[in-house]
Amino acid sequence: MTLVAGIDSSTQSCKVVVCDADTGEVAREGRAAHPGGTEIDPAAWESAAHRAIAAAGGFDDVAAVAVGAQQHGMVCLDPAGRVVRPALLWNDVRSADAAGALTDELGGPQAWAEAIGLVPLAAITVAKLRWLADHEPQHADRTAAVCLPHDWLTWRLRGATDIASLTTDRSDASGTGYYDAGSGAYRPDLLELALRGRRPQLPTVLAPGDRINCGAMQFGAGLGDNAAAALGLGADEGDVIVSIGTSGVVCAVAAGPVRDQNGHVAGFADGTGQYLPLVCTLNAARVLDAAASMLRVDHAELSRLALSAPPGSEGLVLVPYLEGERTPNRPNTSGAMHGLRVSNSTPANVARAAVEGLLCALADGLGHLTAHGVAARRILLIGGGAQSPAVRQIAPAVFGVPALVPAAAEYVALGAARQAAWALSGAPGPPPWKPPPTDEYVCDPAPAVAERYRQLSDLTE
């Protein structure tokens, strides 16, 4: 049996799966935690990766590996390949003003959408680079190369030291703000705009099935976490993936690029040569954490309470912008509870309002996708938040269509492993691994819930 491995270097932890290259069956797995915060020394990713690899039994018998990782993180290297400063992660919002300035300087959201299919937000790498140029010019001056978390970790695991050998893939490059997924090319002029005239080296963009020869083990190109999850799920055109993790993500496999002039939809590439238009929110599973903490209950009791309340929570609406928000672009806003009365101020209604608010924000994301002609044949609910019984059962009412919940698995790591198997085989496409089994949840649509949420979410500042 030929074995391949996939690594998921996420915001919170590193997960490793070792799989049969032909079938995708998981042979063994391991994990290790990452430090918290919105900036991190990249050395912590490498340390966690080695611990997770050891927990998974090592790679001595593994023929190929690929890395999937959190998108947008800014990793700056000097000419010798040393890290210039801690990496800024996607959820660091200090670059919000920089994003607005960049948007204006190119001529507004429409100009950016036409240029690269993406409008700068605080999360996007290009905005973080502008922040660096303005607030830490000495670090910007030392930066000889800029890369992303999966680029850097792949480079380190390969044992490379020359910044000229950095590589990336189109899925992760398309989230930087200086790569156009539609044309498949970097926009160095936008990089230079962000860094106020500086133009550091960028990683070489590999094709989805490319491989890097490293002695006995091969490396796949790697990919961004959302593209990796889509590959791990076996998603195809018409599939909408709703991921409820640290962030909330609504994305869909599409045949062509999307350019949203309003900036809600990011025109990303996927991990197969197609496209992955995507809407991301900053607030997802942590909304459930906050509600459970507020009510002083565990997650099981939070679900029980939420399911005991009626749809609409008797008029109670939670707008869950607890960490600021990315979609809509309100990085400095906060959450709000609307419609609170003596008659509806019960733990059950608060619990359900939290679940409905989380899902309504994601349903707005789905609406942005379908407004651009993205097909929505079915919805796949994944991520830690999707393990909540209340989320599973309420989702069909909010989205208006059945929700399919795949069996719990490390889909980002599985997608990376599938890419590794593809790179090893040299085939024109990824191996036909069997899609995961799913549980289907259905209930009557409740459009009034989503409509009331939309009306009230606009009041939040």
MOHU-V725335 format. One record per pair of residues at least 24 apart in sequence whose C-alpha atoms are under 7 Angstrom apart, sorted by the first residue. I is the first residue (numbers start at 0). GAP is how many residues later the second one is. D is the distance in Angstrom with one decimal. If there is no record, write none. Layout:
BEGIN
i-><I I>
gap-><GAP GAP>
d-><D D>
END
This chain:
BEGIN
i-><1 2 2 2 3 3 3 3 3 3 3 4 4 4 4 4 4 5 5 5 5 5 5 5 6 6 6 6 6 7 7 7 7 7 8 8 8 8 9 9 10 11 13 13 13 14 14 15 15 15 15 16 16 18 20 21 22 23 27 28 29 29 30 37 37 37 37 38 38 38 38 39 39 39 40 40 41 41 45 61 62 62 62 63 63 63 63 63 63 64 64 64 64 64 65 65 65 65 65 65 65 65 66 66 66 66 66 67 67 67 67 67 67 67 67 67 68 68 68 68 68 69 69 69 70 70 70 70 71 71 71 71 71 71 72 72 72 73 73 73 73 73 74 74 74 74 75 75 75 75 76 76 76 76 77 77 77 77 78 80 80 80 83 83 83 89 89 90 91 92 92 92 94 94 94 94 95 95 95 97 97 97 98 108 108 108 109 112 112 112 113 114 115 115 115 116 116 116 116 116 116 117 117 117 117 117 118 119 123 123 123 124 124 125 125 125 125 125 126 128 128 129 129 132 132 142 143 143 144 144 144 145 145 145 146 146 149 149 157 165 165 166 166 166 166 167 167 167 167 167 167 168 168 168 168 168 168 168 169 169 170 170 170 170 170 170 170 171 171 173 173 174 180 180 181 207 207 207 208 208 208 209 210 217 218 219 219 219 221 222 224 226 226 227 227 227 227 228 228 228 230 230 231 231 231 231 231 232 232 232 233 237 237 237 237 238 238 238 238 239 239 239 239 240 240 240 241 241 241 241 242 242 242 243 243 243 243 243 243 243 244 244 244 244 244 245 245 245 246 246 246 246 246 247 247 247 247 247 247 248 248 248 248 249 249 249 249 249 249 250 250 250 250 251 251 251 253 263 263 264 264 278 279 279 280 280 280 281 281 281 282 282 282 282 282 283 284 284 286 286 286 287 287 290 290 294 301 302 302 302 304 304 304 305 305 305 305 305 306 306 307 308 308 308 311 312 312 312 313 313 314 315 315 315 315 316 316 316 317 317 317 318 318 319 319 332 333 335 354 358 358 359 359 359 362 362 378 378 379 379 379 380 381 391 392 395 395 395 395 396 396 396 396 397 397 397 397 397 399 401 401 401 402 402 402 403 403 403 403 404 404 404 405 405 405 405 406 406 406>
gap-><61 58 59 60 58 59 60 61 413 416 417 57 59 60 61 412 415 59 60 61 407 408 410 411 59 60 61 406 409 59 60 61 404 405 36 59 60 61 59 60 59 24 34 35 38 37 398 36 37 40 397 396 397 398 400 409 410 409 28 27 25 26 24 50 51 53 54 47 48 49 50 46 47 48 45 46 44 45 107 155 153 154 155 153 154 155 356 357 360 153 154 155 352 355 153 154 155 156 350 351 353 354 83 87 155 156 349 82 154 155 156 157 160 344 345 348 80 81 154 155 156 79 154 155 101 104 153 154 51 52 53 76 103 104 52 75 76 51 54 72 73 74 71 72 73 74 67 69 70 71 66 67 68 69 64 65 66 67 65 80 81 82 55 58 59 33 34 32 31 29 30 238 27 32 33 36 25 26 235 29 32 33 28 152 153 154 151 146 147 148 145 65 63 64 65 63 141 142 143 149 150 59 141 145 148 149 144 57 51 52 53 51 52 50 51 52 65 68 67 65 66 64 65 62 63 57 56 57 55 56 57 54 55 56 55 56 72 73 56 37 38 36 37 38 39 35 36 37 38 53 54 36 37 38 39 52 53 54 35 99 52 53 56 97 98 99 100 51 52 94 95 93 87 88 75 63 64 65 210 213 214 213 212 206 201 199 200 203 194 48 187 43 44 43 184 187 188 182 183 186 40 184 179 180 182 183 186 178 202 203 201 137 138 139 140 137 138 139 140 136 138 139 140 138 139 140 137 138 139 140 138 139 140 40 41 138 139 140 141 142 39 40 138 139 140 38 39 40 33 34 35 36 37 32 33 34 35 36 114 29 30 31 32 28 29 30 112 115 116 25 26 27 28 24 25 26 120 63 104 103 104 86 46 47 44 45 46 41 43 44 37 38 39 40 42 74 99 100 33 67 71 66 67 60 63 52 49 85 86 87 42 43 46 42 43 45 46 84 45 83 40 39 40 43 137 36 39 40 30 35 24 24 28 33 37 36 40 136 35 36 39 38 138 37 38 128 127 124 36 36 39 38 90 93 35 36 24 25 24 25 26 24 24 49 48 45 46 47 49 46 47 48 49 47 48 49 51 52 45 38 39 40 37 38 39 34 35 36 37 33 34 35 30 31 32 33 29 30 31>
d-><6.9 6.9 5.0 5.9 5.3 5.6 4.9 5.7 5.9 6.2 6.1 6.7 6.4 4.6 6.7 4.8 6.9 5.6 5.3 6.0 4.6 5.9 4.5 3.8 6.4 4.7 5.9 4.9 6.4 6.2 4.9 5.4 5.7 4.7 7.0 6.3 4.5 6.6 5.4 5.1 6.2 6.8 6.1 5.9 6.5 6.3 6.6 6.1 6.2 6.6 6.2 6.1 6.7 7.0 5.2 6.9 5.3 5.7 5.7 4.4 4.6 4.2 6.7 6.3 5.3 5.9 5.0 5.9 5.3 4.5 5.5 5.1 5.3 6.8 4.5 6.0 6.8 6.4 6.4 6.9 6.9 4.9 6.3 5.2 4.4 5.5 5.4 6.8 6.3 6.4 5.0 6.1 6.4 5.1 5.5 4.7 6.6 5.0 5.1 6.1 6.6 5.1 6.0 6.4 4.6 6.6 5.7 6.0 5.5 4.9 5.4 5.2 6.0 6.3 6.5 5.6 6.2 5.1 6.9 5.4 4.9 6.7 6.2 5.4 6.3 6.8 5.6 6.6 6.6 5.3 5.0 6.4 6.0 5.8 6.3 5.5 6.0 5.7 6.8 7.0 6.5 5.8 5.7 5.3 5.8 6.8 5.6 6.0 4.8 6.6 5.4 5.9 5.2 6.3 5.6 4.9 4.8 6.6 5.2 6.1 6.5 5.7 6.3 7.0 6.7 4.5 6.7 5.9 6.7 5.2 6.6 6.4 4.9 5.7 5.4 5.5 6.4 4.2 6.5 5.5 5.8 5.7 4.7 5.6 6.2 6.3 4.5 5.2 5.8 5.2 6.4 6.9 6.2 4.1 6.7 6.7 6.4 4.3 6.6 6.4 4.8 6.5 7.0 6.4 5.1 5.8 5.0 6.5 6.6 5.7 6.4 4.8 6.4 5.9 5.1 6.7 6.8 6.1 6.9 5.9 6.0 4.5 5.4 5.3 6.8 6.5 4.8 6.0 4.8 4.4 5.9 6.5 6.5 5.8 6.5 6.4 6.7 6.9 6.7 4.7 6.4 4.4 4.6 5.9 6.7 5.7 6.0 4.9 6.1 6.3 6.8 4.9 5.0 6.4 6.8 5.8 6.4 5.9 6.2 6.1 5.9 5.8 6.4 6.2 4.5 5.0 5.8 5.7 4.6 5.1 6.1 6.3 6.3 5.7 5.6 5.8 5.6 6.6 6.9 5.8 4.9 5.5 5.1 6.8 6.6 6.3 4.9 5.5 6.5 6.5 5.7 5.0 5.3 6.7 4.8 4.4 5.7 4.9 4.2 5.6 6.8 4.7 4.9 6.2 4.9 3.6 6.8 6.4 6.1 6.7 5.6 4.7 5.0 4.8 6.9 6.0 5.7 5.3 6.3 5.8 6.0 4.8 6.2 5.8 4.8 6.2 6.8 6.0 5.0 6.3 6.0 4.8 5.1 5.5 5.7 6.3 4.7 6.2 4.9 6.1 5.9 5.2 5.0 5.5 6.0 5.9 5.8 6.5 6.9 5.8 4.8 5.5 5.1 5.6 4.8 6.3 6.2 4.8 7.0 6.9 5.8 4.5 6.4 5.7 5.2 6.4 6.6 6.1 6.3 6.1 5.6 4.2 6.3 5.5 6.0 6.8 6.8 6.2 6.8 6.7 6.8 5.5 6.8 6.3 6.3 5.3 5.3 6.7 5.4 5.7 6.7 6.3 6.6 6.5 7.0 6.2 6.9 4.9 6.5 6.7 6.8 6.7 7.0 6.5 6.4 6.7 6.0 6.6 6.0 4.8 6.9 4.5 6.1 5.2 6.6 4.7 4.0 6.3 6.9 5.9 6.3 5.4 5.6 6.4 5.3 4.7 6.0 5.7 6.0 7.0 5.7 5.7 6.9 6.8 6.1 5.3 6.7 6.6 5.4 5.7 5.2 5.6 5.8 6.1 6.3 5.0 6.8 6.7 6.2 6.5 6.7 6.4 5.5 6.7 7.0 5.8 5.3 6.0 4.9 5.7 7.0 5.0 6.9 6.7 6.1 6.7 5.6 5.8 6.6 5.8 5.7 4.0 5.0 6.4 5.9 6.6 6.9 6.2 4.6 6.7 5.7 4.8 5.8 5.2 6.7 5.8 5.5 4.5 6.3 5.1 5.1 6.4 6.0 5.7 4.0 6.3 6.4 5.9 5.8>
END
